[in-house]
Amino acid sequence: MRLELAKYLFDIQQAARTLSDFVAGRNWGDYERNAMLRAAVERQFEIIGEAMSQLARRDASVATAIDDYRDIIAFRNILIHGYADIDDRLVWDIVQTRLPTLRKQVDALLESPVSGD
C-alpha cells in the first residue's frame, strides 16, 4: 500500500479511536444531554468521512475494502451540509453499531505492508 493511502487510513483510525474514547462509558442519555460531546463526536465523523473521500479518490480499490465506504462519505456530507437536520439518535446508533466494524477493517488494512509512492 502506498504511503499516501496509509496516511488517510491512519487519519480514519485515529479519529475512530478518539471518537470511541469520547463515548466510552457513556449512554444515549449522556449523549443526548451533552452538546459538547455531540459536537466532538460529529467532528470525528467529519474527519473520518473526509479522509475516506480522499482515499476513494486516490484508490477506490482500497476504499472498497471498507464496508459502506460510500455511506461514510455521504454521512460526512450530511454532517457538514445538513447540520440543521442531524438526527442525534442516528449518530448514536452509528457509534454503537458501525464504528467497531470500521475500526477493525481499517486496522486490518493498516497491517498491510506500506510501499512508497
N, C-alpha and C positions, 0 to 999 in steps of 0.2 A: 504494500500500500504506500502510495506517495505521502511524503511528509505533510504536504498541504491538506490532504484529506484527513490525515490523522489529527491535525490541529482542530478541524471542525468537530470531529468525533470527541476529542478531548474537551472542547468547549461544551458540548452536549453533556458529556459525562460529569463535568464539574457543576454545571447548572442543575442537573438532575440530583446530584449528591447534595448540593446546597438546599434545593427545594425539599428533599427528604428530611434534611436536618431541621428545616423550618417547621415541618409538620409533625416531627417525632413527638409522640406523647400527646398529641392534640386530637380533638374530635370535631365533628361537624359544628357543634355549638361554639367551640373555641374559634373556629374559622369564621363562622357567621358573625360573631361579635367583634372580631378584631380586624379593623380596617387596614392596619399596618401589615398584618400577616397576609391578608388577601392581596394587597399590593405587592408584597415581596414574592409571593407565590406566582402571581401573574407575570412579574418581571422575569423570573427564571424561565417560565414557559415561553416568553417572548424570545429570550436568548436561545433556548432550545430550538424554537421554530425558525429563527433566522439562521442559525448555524446549519440546520437541516436544509434550508432553502439553498444556501451556498454550496453545501455538499452535493445536493441533487443537480445543481447547475454544472458542477465540475466533473462529477462522475455518477451518473444515475445508477450504475450497477452497484455501487457501494450503498447508495441511499435505499435501493430496493431490498437490501438485506435487513432493513429495519421495517417491522410491521407498521402499516398505516402511516408511512412517512409523508404521504400527501395530506393526510388528515392532520398531522402535526404541523405542517406548514400552514394549512388552512386555519387551524386553531390560533396560530400566531397572528394571522391576518385579522381574525375576529377580535382578538385582544387589542390589537393596535387600532384598527379602523372602526370596530363596532363596540368600543369600550363602554358606551352608554347602555348597551343591551346585554352585558355579560351576565350569564346565569351562574351565580356562585355555587349552586348545587352541582352543576355540570363540571365546573372546575374542580370541586372537591372530589367528585366521582372519578375524574381522570387521575387525580393524585392517587387515589386509593386503588384503582383497578388497572390503570395502564402504565403508570410510571415505573413500577417494578419490572415489567417486561422490557420497557425501553432501556432501563439501566442494564439489564442482563445482555441485551443484544449489542449495545454499544460497548460494553466491557469485552464481549467476545470479539468484536471487530478490532478493538484496540490491541488485543493479544496477537493479532496477525503481525507478521514482520513488516517493518516500515522501510521503504526504499526512497531514495532521493528523487527529485523531480527531473 
